[in-house]
Amino acid sequence: MTVNGVVAAGFEPVRDAFAANFATGGERGAAVTVYRDGHRVVDLWAGVRDVDGDAGSGSAPWERGTAQIVRSATKGVAAAVLLMLAERGELDLDAPVGAYWPEFKAAGKERTLVRHLLSHRAGVPVLDRSLTPAQAADPALGAAAVADQAPAWEPGTDHGYHAQTYSWLTGELVRRVSGRPIGDWVATEVAGPAGLDLWIGLPDAEAGRVGRVGPVRTPETAGPGLRTRPKRSVADAYADPDSLTSRAFAAISPLPDENDPAYRAAALPASNGIATADGLARFYASLIGRVDGGTRLFTPATVELARGEQSAGPDRVLVIGTRFGLGYMLHGAASPLLTPGSFGHPGRGGALGFADPDSGIAFGYVTNGFRKSVTADARAQALVRAVRVAAGL
């Protein structure tokens, strides 16, 4: 397998780890980008653009501008919109969600605060009636469904991963506050100013850059510190159709076809953002500093808000211990990042983006092959460990 791209002196371990993912980790097509102090120090790509492609039969190779769906890594972008609105004085994180979205106060949710929504404490990770993929793509239907939903626990008292409902919670709140769809807000206020190849709602003009995604086999060994098979309690939760775990991921049912152009064009900020590895890494680099002299998206105070712990401990949905700031997963056993001060978000089965303000590192990894992991993919973790070595952390 030919690995394309460049690494700065000292970051050769990342190239080695990336090559190993293809040699022994079953990688089909992927890219990784790392910034340090606003400058790109790793930019690598390899393999085929489509997970079901075959390089030997002339399938399109992965190129530097190849983009892929990044699943829940999109949540970090959605969170940034709400934090930027708060930074501008348009949104109060300690106000009830119902102050901006009156219908949301129904069914015992009148005391749900904006910060509860961001930190997975809103109590509405499930829907009593699942939405079809076509219904889920309609922001009005999704917003009405979560507004009508009774909470599974008293909002603010506990946390559980809002795997799918995060789309309509964040998307509708952005629309109510700004008057604009979240995809448009990201395009004009985030991606445009920061120079990102990143979209929530893929434009037709960019469709040719995006590869096909799909499942790939998980190897028996996944590297130091990571389980290849879940604990029995976790496996049981996913197997039980009545559990919060199963119901949270089944808020859209049947599962959407992630290669469907209509699904990719929809704006689902929990799950269907599309980005290049550079777009994801540059996004996080722009949260914590200026990239090559460009736009900084967060003030230092907002960075501290983003990574300040809001939720920690047993997660009612994921059935493992998780830590969340305001919209971001924080470093921990379930989702190891670079250092204890890192914040970011994985995408189920593959993608990962994060920033580490203390070292100035920002990281983005995208792949076309998804595995069964939820919060920590072995391929991404091998790259994170290599970055930690290269950066001397």
C-alpha positions in Angstrom: 0.0 0.0 0.0 1.4 3.4 -1.0 1.0 6.1 1.7 0.8 9.5 0.2 1.4 12.9 1.7 3.9 14.4 4.1 4.9 14.5 7.7 7.1 17.1 9.5 10.4 16.0 11.0 9.7 14.1 14.2 6.2 13.0 13.2 7.4 9.9 11.3 5.7 7.6 13.9 2.3 8.7 12.6 3.2 7.6 9.1 4.4 4.3 10.5 1.1 3.8 12.4 -1.0 4.9 9.4 0.8 2.4 7.2 0.3 -0.4 9.8 -3.4 0.2 9.8 -3.4 -0.8 6.1 -0.9 -3.6 6.5 -2.5 -5.4 9.5 -5.6 -3.4 10.5 -7.8 -4.0 7.6 -8.0 -0.4 6.5 -9.5 0.2 3.0 -9.2 3.9 2.5 -8.4 6.7 5.0 -6.6 9.9 5.8 -5.2 11.6 8.8 -4.1 15.2 9.4 -2.5 16.8 12.4 -1.9 20.5 13.2 0.4 21.9 15.8 0.2 25.5 16.8 -1.8 26.3 13.7 0.6 24.6 11.2 0.0 21.3 9.4 2.6 18.7 10.6 0.9 15.5 9.3 -1.1 15.1 6.0 -1.4 11.5 4.9 -3.8 9.5 2.8 -3.9 6.0 1.2 -6.2 3.3 -0.3 -9.3 3.5 -2.3 -12.0 6.1 -2.1 -14.9 3.6 -1.9 -14.9 0.9 0.8 -16.3 -1.6 -1.8 -13.7 -0.6 -4.4 -10.6 -2.6 -5.4 -7.4 -0.8 -6.3 -6.4 -3.7 -8.5 -9.4 -3.3 -10.7 -8.9 0.4 -11.3 -11.3 1.8 -8.6 -10.7 5.5 -7.8 -7.8 6.0 -5.4 -8.2 8.1 -2.3 -6.9 11.6 -3.0 -6.0 14.4 -0.7 -9.4 16.1 -1.2 -11.4 12.9 -0.7 -14.2 13.4 1.9 -16.3 10.9 3.8 -19.2 10.9 6.2 -17.9 11.2 9.7 -21.0 10.1 11.7 -21.0 11.4 15.2 -17.9 13.4 14.8 -20.4 15.9 13.4 -21.6 16.5 16.9 -18.5 18.6 17.7 -19.3 20.9 14.8 -22.9 21.3 15.9 -21.8 22.1 19.5 -19.4 24.8 18.1 -22.4 26.6 16.5 -24.2 26.8 19.9 -21.1 27.9 21.7 -20.3 30.6 19.1 -23.9 31.9 19.4 -23.4 32.0 23.2 -20.1 33.8 22.7 -21.9 36.4 20.6 -24.5 37.0 23.3 -27.3 35.5 21.2 -27.8 32.4 23.4 -27.6 31.9 27.2 -26.3 28.5 28.2 -28.1 28.7 31.5 -31.5 29.6 30.0 -34.2 27.0 29.6 -34.4 25.6 26.1 -38.1 26.6 26.2 -37.1 30.3 26.3 -36.1 30.0 22.7 -38.2 27.0 21.7 -41.5 27.2 23.6 -42.9 23.9 22.3 -40.0 22.1 23.9 -41.4 22.7 27.4 -44.0 19.9 26.8 -44.1 16.7 28.8 -42.0 17.8 31.8 -39.0 19.4 30.0 -39.7 23.0 31.0 -36.5 23.1 33.3 -34.2 21.7 30.6 -31.3 24.1 30.2 -29.3 24.8 27.1 -26.2 23.3 28.8 -28.2 20.1 29.5 -28.8 19.7 25.8 -25.2 20.1 25.0 -23.9 17.8 27.7 -26.3 14.9 27.0 -28.3 15.6 30.2 -31.6 16.6 28.5 -33.2 13.2 29.1 -34.5 12.7 25.5 -32.1 10.2 23.8 -35.0 8.1 22.5 -38.3 8.6 20.7 -41.4 6.7 21.4 -42.0 6.6 17.7 -38.9 6.2 15.5 -38.6 8.4 12.4 -37.9 6.9 9.0 -34.9 8.2 7.2 -37.1 10.5 5.0 -38.9 11.8 8.1 -35.6 12.3 9.9 -34.3 14.5 7.1 -37.2 16.9 7.6 -36.0 19.3 10.4 -39.6 20.3 11.3 -40.7 16.7 11.9 -37.6 15.9 13.9 -38.0 19.0 16.0 -41.7 18.2 16.7 -40.8 14.7 17.7 -38.3 15.7 20.4 -40.4 18.5 21.6 -43.3 16.1 22.2 -41.2 13.4 23.8 -41.4 12.8 27.5 -37.9 12.6 29.1 -36.5 9.3 30.2 -35.1 10.9 33.3 -35.5 14.3 35.0 -33.5 16.6 32.8 -30.2 17.8 34.3 -30.0 15.0 36.9 -28.1 12.4 34.8 -26.5 11.8 31.4 -26.9 9.4 28.5 -25.7 9.7 25.0 -28.3 11.4 22.6 -27.0 9.4 19.6 -29.7 10.5 17.1 -31.9 13.1 18.8 -28.9 15.4 19.1 -29.6 16.3 15.5 -33.0 17.9 16.1 -32.1 19.3 19.5 -29.2 21.3 18.2 -30.5 22.0 14.7 -33.8 23.4 16.0 -32.2 25.5 18.7 -29.9 27.0 16.2 -32.8 27.8 13.9 -34.8 29.4 16.7 -32.0 31.5 17.9 -30.4 32.6 14.6 -33.3 32.1 12.1 -31.1 30.0 9.9 -30.7 26.3 9.3 -27.6 24.8 11.0 -26.1 23.7 7.7 -26.2 27.2 6.4 -24.8 28.6 9.6 -21.8 26.1 9.5 -21.1 26.9 5.8 -21.0 30.7 6.3 -19.8 31.2 9.9 -17.5 28.1 10.4 -16.4 26.4 7.2 -16.1 29.5 5.1 -14.1 31.7 7.4 -11.8 28.9 8.6 -11.3 27.4 5.1 -12.7 24.0 5.9 -13.7 21.1 3.6 -16.6 20.2 5.9 -20.4 20.2 5.5 -23.6 19.5 7.3 -25.8 18.9 4.3 -23.6 18.1 1.3 -23.9 20.5 -1.6 -24.4 18.9 -5.0 -21.2 20.4 -6.3 -19.1 18.5 -3.8 -20.8 15.1 -4.3 -18.1 13.8 -6.6 -15.4 14.1 -3.9 -17.2 11.8 -1.4 -16.5 8.1 -1.2 -18.8 5.2 -0.4 -18.7 4.0 3.2 -19.6 0.6 4.7 -18.8 -2.0 7.4 -15.4 -3.7 7.6 -14.2 -6.5 9.8 -12.8 -5.8 13.2 -9.6 -7.7 13.9 -9.2 -9.9 16.9 -6.5 -7.6 18.4 -7.1 -3.9 18.6 -3.9 -2.6 20.3 -3.0 -1.7 23.8 -5.8 -0.6 26.1 -8.8 -1.3 23.8 -11.3 -4.1 24.0 -12.2 -5.8 20.7 -15.3 -7.3 22.2 -17.7 -5.3 24.5 -18.4 -6.2 28.1 -21.3 -8.5 28.5 -23.4 -5.6 30.1 -22.8 -3.5 27.0 -23.5 -6.3 24.5 -26.7 -7.1 26.4 -27.9 -3.5 26.2 -27.4 -3.5 22.4 -29.2 -6.8 22.1 -32.3 -5.7 24.1 -34.6 -3.8 21.8 -36.3 -2.2 24.8 -33.1 -0.8 26.3 -32.3 2.9 26.2 -29.2 1.9 24.2 -31.1 0.2 21.4 -33.8 2.8 21.3 -31.4 5.7 21.2 -29.7 4.4 18.1 -33.1 3.3 16.6 -34.5 6.8 16.8 -34.1 6.6 13.0 -35.4 3.3 11.8 -34.7 1.6 9.5 -31.1 2.7 9.5 -30.4 5.1 6.7 -28.3 4.3 3.6 -25.3 6.5 4.3 -24.4 6.4 0.6 -27.7 7.8 -0.6 -27.3 11.3 -2.0 -30.6 12.4 -0.4 -29.3 11.4 3.0 -26.0 13.1 2.5 -27.8 16.3 1.4 -29.9 16.4 4.6 -28.6 18.3 7.6 -28.4 15.9 10.6 -25.9 17.4 12.9 -25.7 14.3 15.1 -24.6 11.9 12.4 -24.2 12.9 8.8 -21.5 15.6 8.5 -19.0 15.1 5.7 -15.4 16.2 5.9 -11.9 15.6 4.7 -9.3 14.7 7.4 -7.8 18.1 6.9 -11.3 19.7 7.3 -11.8 18.0 10.6 -8.4 18.7 11.9 -8.4 22.3 10.7 -11.8 22.8 12.4 -10.3 21.8 15.8 -7.1 23.8 15.1 -9.3 26.8 14.4 -11.2 26.4 17.7 -8.0 26.8 19.8 -5.9 29.2 17.6 -5.3 30.7 14.3 -4.4 28.4 11.4 -1.7 29.9 9.2 -2.9 33.3 10.4 -6.6 32.7 9.6 -9.8 32.9 11.6 -10.0 31.7 15.2 -13.4 30.3 16.0 -13.4 30.2 19.8 -12.1 32.7 22.3 -9.9 31.1 25.1 -12.8 31.4 27.5 -15.0 29.4 25.1 -12.4 26.7 24.8 -12.5 26.4 28.6 -16.3 26.2 28.5 -16.1 23.5 25.8 -13.7 21.2 27.8 -15.1 21.9 31.3 -16.6 18.7 32.6 -20.4 18.7 32.7 -21.2 14.9 32.7 -19.1 12.0 34.0 -19.7 8.4 35.1 -22.0 5.6 34.0 -23.8 6.6 30.8 -27.4 5.6 30.7 -27.3 4.9 27.0 -23.8 3.7 26.3 -23.6 1.6 29.5 -20.0 2.6 30.1 -18.4 5.5 31.9 -18.3 8.6 29.7 -17.2 12.2 30.2 -18.7 15.2 28.4 -18.0 18.9 28.3 -20.4 21.3 26.5 -20.9 19.3 23.4 -17.6 17.4 23.4 -16.4 14.1 24.7 -13.5 14.5 27.1 -10.4 12.3 27.5 -11.1 9.1 29.4 -11.0 5.3 29.3 -14.0 5.1 27.0 -12.7 7.6 24.5 -8.9 8.2 24.9 -7.7 11.4 23.3 -4.3 13.0 23.6 -4.0 14.3 27.1 -6.5 14.9 30.0 -7.1 18.4 28.6 -8.2 17.3 25.2 -11.8 17.7 23.8 -13.4 16.4 20.7 -15.7 13.8 19.3 -15.5 10.3 17.7 -17.7 9.0 14.9 -19.2 5.6 15.6 -16.9 2.9 14.1 -14.2 5.2 12.7 -13.7 8.9 12.5 -12.2 11.1 15.2 -11.5 14.8 15.6 -10.2 16.6 18.6 -8.1 19.5 20.0 -5.6 19.5 22.8 -5.1 23.2 23.8 -2.3 22.5 26.2 0.0 21.1 23.4 -1.5 23.0 20.5 -2.4 19.8 18.7 -5.5 19.3 16.5 -6.3 15.9 15.0 -8.6 14.6 12.2 -9.0 11.0 11.0 -11.6 9.8 8.4 -12.1 6.4 6.9 -14.5 4.7 4.6 -14.6 1.5 6.6 -16.8 1.4 9.7 -16.4 -1.0 12.6 -18.6 -1.9 15.5 -16.8 0.4 18.0 -18.7 3.4 19.3 -16.4 5.7 21.2 -12.9 4.5 20.4 -11.8 2.9 17.1 -8.5 0.9 17.2 -7.1 2.5 14.0 -7.7 6.0 15.2 -6.2 5.1 18.6 -3.1 3.8 17.0 -2.6 7.2 15.3 -3.3 9.1 18.5 -0.7 7.0 20.4 1.8 7.8 17.6 1.0 11.6 17.8 1.5 11.4 21.5 5.0 9.9 21.0 5.9 12.3 18.2 4.8 15.3 20.2 6.7 14.2 23.3 3.6 14.0 25.5 
